[in-house]
Amino acid sequence: MIRKSVILAGALLIGALAAGCGTVKPWQRDLLARPQMQIVPSPALKAVDEHVYFSKEGSMGGHDVGGGGCGCN
Amino acid sequence: MRLQLNEPAAPIKSRLRAAVCVLLATGLPGVARAEGSTQLDSSVLLYGERDRADVVEPTVRVTRTRANGQSISVGLVYDVITGASPTGALPSGQVQTTTSASGQVTTVPAGAIPTTTFQDKRYALDGEVRLPLTSLLASTFAAHYSSEKDYSSLGASTKLSYDLDQRRITVTAGAAFDRDDVFPVGGTPLGLTDGSGALDSDSQPKHIASGLLGVARVVSRRWLLSLTGTRAREDGYLTEPYKVVSTVDATSGETVGQLTENRPDERTRNSVLAGSVTAIGADVLHVSYRYYWDDWSLESHTADLMYRHDVSDHSWIQPHLRWYAQNPASFYTTGLAAGAPLPAFASSDYRLGPLRTMTVGMSFGFRVAASAGEWTIRPEYIRQSLASSRAHEEEEDGPPEPGDDGLTQSAVAASAPAVELPPLDILSLVVAYSRHF
């Protein structure tokens, strides 16, 4: 059930990625250009979080490739 | 600045001198933009688990970006870790005394979760270079090295990003290779033994090859979507050398001994991460979901939500919620029946168990007047708990699926005693400071 939901949500997301809702011209990107609109708004805090959760959980990654190895897990 | 229209025209040399003085007095903004900029990011993490480990982790990163988009970044992380970590053994009705591979003798009171105390320091150094190849194509090269008492890691990665559709779509592909070495204090014990045998004094290698494919799209003036898939192949020594598995008397249910844990020497990890960033008025909503699965039959769901609200021109707040749930690895067990045939692999490491994590936090960001830097203070509360084995079985959609090692969850779990471990409470505080030069 959960897998089907994940697949459905993924398909919807891919559809949204492919279609979009309209055309955004370069001069209309004032909001998107703000630092807080970045997909990872604070890479420094994200790196701290990745390290904490990598050492405390069985999963890892998702945002990036590679990274500092650690004997904590 | 006010124009003096009636003033007699000054000689050209005077005008140039005046212009230079104005530029110097205003910090040369035009010149700085033409030559690029420097960014400093620094932070300190204070992390404390109740009755367990404490971590202090300062980090610093300097990024120099040139006007043509090239950038070079160098980061340094230093960790100081002290405290106690669960060995994986079950609590017992009697006092338990254990001797680790390094000769450390630990006495555990009756009813307490057996832990082993440790102290370690780790430093990590990394560098990254970003090179725009064309106006739409950019490459990134990165390398890192980290070292601690019983572990070292050396790795490199590269990424290519390509902008499409008038920069409304960015496609990213990346690959990385890591070479890690594990050298347990006192030597490496054989898996699923009582640890009294000969220890391997050689370092144990571990290789990780990983790849990434991602796409980000501007959906509207206020909405950005991203989808990223990763795959990592690990091979080598993947066992936790200090963790053990209890052996339990099948009749009395009492803990009668313990064995070192043993994990497969290969693992393939996969993840799909979907993210959304939405501007709601002046506020920003970040939502992400990650689905993770690997060939140890570990599967997890992670949902993350942040909402940034600007309180003033110089300050903002950002509540944060994170929810994480994983199904256990196929060889996870709370204990093994004493005297029964041993499975090929077994681990009682709670991080491979039916784990739940909930995080609640709040970031406060502000700029001090007359300073170009921004401060962020983020306290968070994290609670980790293990779902009971019965609850976990009810969550399963069907019969357990065999892992690639041919082991089913029920094969290990059949002998596992049902235990309720108390949740782990964690408090963390990050203080970060960033500024441009």
Chai-1 contact restraints between the chains, C-beta under 6 A:
chainA,res_idxA,chainB,res_idxB,connection_type,confidence,min_distance_angstrom,max_distance_angstrom,comment,restraint_id
A,M1,B,D397,contact,1.0,0.0,6.0,A-B,restraint_1
A,V6,B,Y291,contact,1.0,0.0,6.0,A-B,restraint_2
A,L13,B,L227,contact,1.0,0.0,6.0,A-B,restraint_3
A,L13,B,A274,contact,1.0,0.0,6.0,A-B,restraint_4
A,A16,B,L225,contact,1.0,0.0,6.0,A-B,restraint_5
A,L17,B,V215,contact,1.0,0.0,6.0,A-B,restraint_6
A,L17,B,R217,contact,1.0,0.0,6.0,A-B,restraint_7
A,L17,B,L225,contact,1.0,0.0,6.0,A-B,restraint_8
A,G20,B,V219,contact,1.0,0.0,6.0,A-B,restraint_9
A,C21,B,V219,contact,1.0,0.0,6.0,A-B,restraint_10
A,C21,B,S220,contact,1.0,0.0,6.0,A-B,restraint_11
A,G22,B,S220,contact,1.0,0.0,6.0,A-B,restraint_12
A,V24,B,V218,contact,1.0,0.0,6.0,A-B,restraint_13
A,V24,B,R221,contact,1.0,0.0,6.0,A-B,restraint_14
A,Q28,B,R221,contact,1.0,0.0,6.0,A-B,restraint_15
A,L31,B,R221,contact,1.0,0.0,6.0,A-B,restraint_16
A,L31,B,R222,contact,1.0,0.0,6.0,A-B,restraint_17
A,L31,B,A279,contact,1.0,0.0,6.0,A-B,restraint_18
A,Q36,B,V284,contact,1.0,0.0,6.0,A-B,restraint_19
A,Q36,B,R308,contact,1.0,0.0,6.0,A-B,restraint_20
A,M37,B,V277,contact,1.0,0.0,6.0,A-B,restraint_21
A,I39,B,S226,contact,1.0,0.0,6.0,A-B,restraint_22
A,I39,B,G275,contact,1.0,0.0,6.0,A-B,restraint_23
A,A44,B,D41,contact,1.0,0.0,6.0,A-B,restraint_24
A,A44,B,S43,contact,1.0,0.0,6.0,A-B,restraint_25
A,A44,B,A432,contact,1.0,0.0,6.0,A-B,restraint_26
A,V48,B,L45,contact,1.0,0.0,6.0,A-B,restraint_27
A,V48,B,V430,contact,1.0,0.0,6.0,A-B,restraint_28
A,E57,B,R351,contact,1.0,0.0,6.0,A-B,restraint_29
A,G58,B,L298,contact,1.0,0.0,6.0,A-B,restraint_30
A,G58,B,Q326,contact,1.0,0.0,6.0,A-B,restraint_31
A,G58,B,R351,contact,1.0,0.0,6.0,A-B,restraint_32
A,G58,B,L352,contact,1.0,0.0,6.0,A-B,restraint_33
A,S59,B,Y292,contact,1.0,0.0,6.0,A-B,restraint_34
A,S59,B,S300,contact,1.0,0.0,6.0,A-B,restraint_35
A,G61,B,T230,contact,1.0,0.0,6.0,A-B,restraint_36
A,G61,B,S271,contact,1.0,0.0,6.0,A-B,restraint_37
A,G62,B,S271,contact,1.0,0.0,6.0,A-B,restraint_38
A,G62,B,L273,contact,1.0,0.0,6.0,A-B,restraint_39
A,G62,B,R290,contact,1.0,0.0,6.0,A-B,restraint_40
A,V65,B,S157,contact,1.0,0.0,6.0,A-B,restraint_41
A,V65,B,G174,contact,1.0,0.0,6.0,A-B,restraint_42
A,V65,B,A176,contact,1.0,0.0,6.0,A-B,restraint_43
A,V65,B,S210,contact,1.0,0.0,6.0,A-B,restraint_44
A,V65,B,L212,contact,1.0,0.0,6.0,A-B,restraint_45
A,G66,B,G155,contact,1.0,0.0,6.0,A-B,restraint_46
A,G66,B,S157,contact,1.0,0.0,6.0,A-B,restraint_47
A,G66,B,A176,contact,1.0,0.0,6.0,A-B,restraint_48
A,G68,B,A124,contact,1.0,0.0,6.0,A-B,restraint_49
A,G68,B,H144,contact,1.0,0.0,6.0,A-B,restraint_50
A,G68,B,S146,contact,1.0,0.0,6.0,A-B,restraint_51
A,G69,B,S146,contact,1.0,0.0,6.0,A-B,restraint_52
A,G69,B,S153,contact,1.0,0.0,6.0,A-B,restraint_53
A,G69,B,D178,contact,1.0,0.0,6.0,A-B,restraint_54
A,G69,B,D180,contact,1.0,0.0,6.0,A-B,restraint_55
A,G71,B,E148,contact,1.0,0.0,6.0,A-B,restraint_56
A,G71,B,D150,contact,1.0,0.0,6.0,A-B,restraint_57
A,G71,B,Y151,contact,1.0,0.0,6.0,A-B,restraint_58
